[in-house]
């Protein structure tokens, strides 16, 4: 991914907030669901993963959430689709490392890199990770 300016990062976040491609109810009951909410924000989301064999076949979410939660969860869904469970766990780990200012592999994060400065706003860490924490729970329980 090319070097992103602050304006480019803001635009990616706003695009995923305004038009979240992955925000919808699943079309089958085969999805695994985890509900997440935040006491500090409006975030109240259901995260859904469809896992077949060892592959995350589909990912989506539904509910009410702030800009950061909606956009980060939408990007996460894009990143996890088609990945093996181990690849998906690694993407989530790299994202978590980035959010908490630990060493991370930028290559696997694609557009999720726009949240690199989240740690500078501690109140936004929960917003930026709520969907990711739900997906991680689903994958760990699988």
Order of alpha helices (4+ residues) and beta strands (2+ residues): alpha-beta-beta-beta-alpha-alpha-alpha
